[in-house]
Amino acid sequence: MRRLLTASLVVGLVVGCLLVAGAPGQQSEKELRALVPKIVASWETFDFAKIEPYYAADEDLAYFDLAPLKYNNWAEYRAGAQKGLFEPNSSLKAKMNDDLRIHSHGNLAWATFTFGADITSKQGPTTHLDARWTMVLEKRAKGWIVVHEHVSAPLGGS
């Protein structure tokens, strides 16, 4: 009876340890599944005060986008978004599709998803764009933050 009790306790401890070991990854995925839509929604505001808290401002992080080919840091990315997205347009509505994928490894994670965007220019017409968004995030003291991202649209139509 004592051996059975000891064996049960050992099995229980092993199972418990495995569950606890799996929890951080599950917790990270849950956090990121909640965070990514907030990041997307922040861009709809055209307000950098709402966008910037989600992005790392490290001097050596490269952000890539459709045009130009590369921004060398957040300051360049911010200036490019201001000139290329915010100034000529009056609104952006981005709808994430249901294909969000989260992958994490330690304090790094990447999220991929497709989305549709309706961009209304200040001259009035609205353009629809279907695209893919990839974010690389790092868990830092204050939580998850974007350290790299890439948005791309198919060439020559969908």
N, C-alpha and C positions, 0 to 999 in steps of 0.2 A: 504494500500500500504506500509506504514511504517513497519507494522508487517511482511509482506511478505519479505521486504528487510532485516529486522533484522533476520528473520528465515533463509534466504538464506545465510547471512553472518555467522551465527552460524554454519550452516551445512558445509559451506565452510571451516571454521576454524577447525572443527572437522575432516573433511576429510583430510585437510592439515596436521594436527597433526598426524593422523594415517599414512599417507604416510611418513612423516619424521621419525616417530617411527620405521617404517619398513625398512627404508633405511640403518641403520648401519648393520643389519644382511645381507642384500643383498650386501652391499659394502664389508663386511668381506668375504662372499662367493666368490665374484668376485676376491678379492685379493688372497684368498687361492687357487682358481682354477688356477690362474696364477703362484702362488708360488710353489705349489707341483711339477709340472713338472720340474721346475728349480732345486729343491732339488734332484729329481731323476737324472737329467742330471749331477749334480755336482759329483755324485758318479762315473759316467762313466769316469771322468777325472783322477781318482786315485791321486788326488791332494788335500791334506787336507786344503790348503790355500783357495780352492774354496768350500770345503764342510763345514768347521767349522763355517762360518758366519751364517749358517742356524740352528745351534744347540746350545742350552744353555749349558754352562760349569759349572753350579751349582754343588757343591760337592755332593749333596744328591739326584741327579736324577738318577734313574735306567733305563738303556737301556737293552732290552732283544733281543736276536737273536737266531739263530738255535744252535750255539755252540760257546762258552759255554752257559749254561742256562741263565746267567745274568751277565751284566756289571753294576757295582755299580755307575759309573759316566762317564762323557764324556772321561776322560783320559783313563780309562780302555777300553771303547768302541773303541776309536781311536787306541789304541795298538792292540786290537783284530782284527780290520779291516785291519790294516797294516800287521799283521802276517798271518791272515787267508784268506784274500781276495787279497790284493795288492801284497804281496811278491811271492806267487805261480802263479800268473796270469799276463798276459800281457794286457788284455783288458776285458771290461764289456760293453755290450750293453743292455740297459733295455728299453723295450717298454711297456708303460702303456696301458692297455686295456681301453675301453670306459665306465668303470663302476665306475669312481671316484665319491665318495659321500662325501659331506662336511656337518658337523653338528657343529653348534656353539651355545655357551651359554655365553654371556658376553665376558670376555677376554680369554675364552678357546674355543678351537675347536678341532675336530678330523676329520681326513681324512682317508678313506679306499678305496683301489683299488687293482685290481689284475694286474699282469704284467708278461711278459715273459722276461727272461734274457739269453743272450748268453755270456758265460764266456769262454775266451780262455786262456788256461794255457801256461806257458812259454815253456813247452815241445811241444806245438803245438795243441793238440786236443781241440775242442770247445764243451762245454757241455751246453745243454739247460735246463732251470729250469723255471717252472711256479709257481708263488707264490702270496701271499697276503701281502700287506704292510699296516700297520696302523700307523699313526702319530698322536700324541697329540701335539697341538701347543698352545702357550700362546702369547697373544698380550702384548708386552712390549713397552717401550718408543721408541725403534728403529723399531718396527713392529713385525710381527709374527715370532716366533722362535720355533723350535721343542724342547719339554721338555721330550718327551718319544716316543719311536717307537718300533714296533715289526714287524719282517718279518718272515713269516712262509710258508712252502711248504707242500703239502699233503704227508703223509706217504704212502708208497706202491704204488706209481704212481699217476696219475691224476684221 
